[in-house]
Amino acid sequence: MIETEGGPAVVVRGLNVVRGKRRVLPDISLVVPSGQVVGLLGPSGSGKTTLMRAIVGVQIVESGSVTVLGHAAGSAQLRREVGYLTQSPSIYSDLTIRENIRYFGRALGLRGAALTAAVDRTITEVDLDSHADQLVRDLSGGQESRVSLACALVGRPTLLVLDEPTVGLDPVLRRDLWNLFRDLAANGHSLIVSSHVMDEAARCDRLVLLREGRLLADVTPAELLERTGESDADAAFLSLVESTGGEEIW
Ligand SMILES: Nc1ncnc2c1ncn2[C@@H]1O[C@H](COP(=O)(O)OP(=O)(O)OP(=O)(O)O)[C@@H](O)[C@H]1O
């Protein structure tokens, strides 16, 4: 794990991204502190995945800069330091859960007893112990997405970028995963987590709200409620989206 010594995990400056003919992110700037869980919220199509792709370094950008743990996004030094969970599972259907996680662990340089321990720990963290030797193609959608999450977690990256990690999961599993995210942050990891589920917003340290590629707000959950005068994140977000017409207000 890279020691950030209180420095930010991610710094985005003047980021412009065009996808197809569409300017998806027009001049976004943002700082993600380290050791925190930052929720990335916004309506469908607002640019959350595109911003995450730019942070991971897989998005072609028109202009601007993205610095991750002090290095340019996507640079070789970050290969073992950034874990990315995409929305669609990126795992092998003809391997078992354990084989998939082992494969990703090996690719990250883990070997021998350390690899076995990391794989076992991660299988337990995503609550798949009783299915560990089942082929991925025989799993439910929710189980499959937890295998993808495990593959992103197994190397304990300094920064975890998770695109809707709890989608399709029941409330107990969602709670357990959020407890895991909080534990990781308490141990110095930084997490960027996109979600459509507003009650998850309360579990974040900060919330970044996007609308049509623009940054509507970058606040703590308490600030969001205070400044909108609403009592829950769902209502606060709606009030914000409807009242601003897409203009940045904070
Ligand atoms: N490959 C592509 N080519 C052209 N436009 C794209 C491409 N991928 C995404 N877009 C557009 O970019 C915009 C932002 O998409 P993005 O996937 O970042 O949104 P999102 O906030 O993650 O949405 P969701 O919550 O539905 O996953 C959308 O208008 C989308 O149609």
The ligand as a Tripos MOL2 file, in Angstrom:
@<TRIPOS>MOLECULE
LIG
   31    33     1     0     0
SMALL
NO_CHARGES

@<TRIPOS>ATOM
      1 N1        -18.9220    4.3880  -25.4400 N.pl3     1 LIG1
      2 C1        -19.6840    5.4790  -25.4250 C.ar      1 LIG1
      3 N2        -19.8820    6.2310  -26.5290 N.ar      1 LIG1
      4 C2        -20.6270    7.3380  -26.5010 C.ar      1 LIG1
      5 N3        -21.2440    7.8120  -25.4050 N.ar      1 LIG1
      6 C3        -21.0880    7.1010  -24.2710 C.ar      1 LIG1
      7 C4        -20.2920    5.9130  -24.2180 C.ar      1 LIG1
      8 N4        -20.3370    5.4530  -22.9490 N.ar      1 LIG1
      9 C5        -21.1000    6.3040  -22.2600 C.ar      1 LIG1
     10 N5        -21.5450    7.3050  -23.0390 N.ar      1 LIG1
     11 C6        -22.3960    8.4240  -22.6240 C.3       1 LIG1
     12 O1        -21.7090    9.1300  -21.6120 O.3       1 LIG1
     13 C7        -22.6300    9.6160  -20.6440 C.3       1 LIG1
     14 C8        -22.1660    9.2280  -19.2610 C.3       1 LIG1
     15 O2        -22.1800    7.8170  -19.1490 O.3       1 LIG1
     16 P1        -21.7020    7.0910  -17.8160 P.3       1 LIG1
     17 O3        -21.7190    5.6230  -18.0960 O.co2     1 LIG1
     18 O4        -20.4500    7.6940  -17.3630 O.co2     1 LIG1
     19 O5        -22.8970    7.4800  -16.8080 O.3       1 LIG1
     20 P2        -23.2720    6.9050  -15.3730 P.3       1 LIG1
     21 O6        -23.5560    8.0840  -14.5150 O.co2     1 LIG1
     22 O7        -22.2210    5.9600  -14.9170 O.co2     1 LIG1
     23 O8        -24.6270    6.1190  -15.6830 O.3       1 LIG1
     24 P3        -25.2960    4.8420  -14.9580 P.3       1 LIG1
     25 O9        -25.6710    5.2800  -13.5710 O.co2     1 LIG1
     26 O10       -26.4830    4.5500  -15.8140 O.co2     1 LIG1
     27 O11       -24.2670    3.7410  -14.9670 O.co2     1 LIG1
     28 C9        -23.9970    9.0780  -21.0230 C.3       1 LIG1
     29 O12       -24.7310   10.0900  -21.6630 O.3       1 LIG1
     30 C10       -23.6750    7.9530  -21.9750 C.3       1 LIG1
     31 O13       -24.7080    7.8140  -22.9170 O.3       1 LIG1
@<TRIPOS>BOND
     1     1     2 1
     2     2     3 ar
     3     2     7 ar
     4     3     4 ar
     5     4     5 ar
     6     5     6 ar
     7     6     7 ar
     8     6    10 ar
     9     7     8 ar
    10     8     9 ar
    11     9    10 ar
    12    10    11 1
    13    11    12 1
    14    11    30 1
    15    12    13 1
    16    13    14 1
    17    13    28 1
    18    14    15 1
    19    15    16 1
    20    16    17 2
    21    16    18 1
    22    16    19 1
    23    19    20 1
    24    20    21 2
    25    20    22 1
    26    20    23 1
    27    23    24 1
    28    24    25 2
    29    24    26 1
    30    24    27 1
    31    28    29 1
    32    28    30 1
    33    30    31 1
@<TRIPOS>SUBSTRUCTURE
     1 LIG1         1 GROUP 0 **** ****
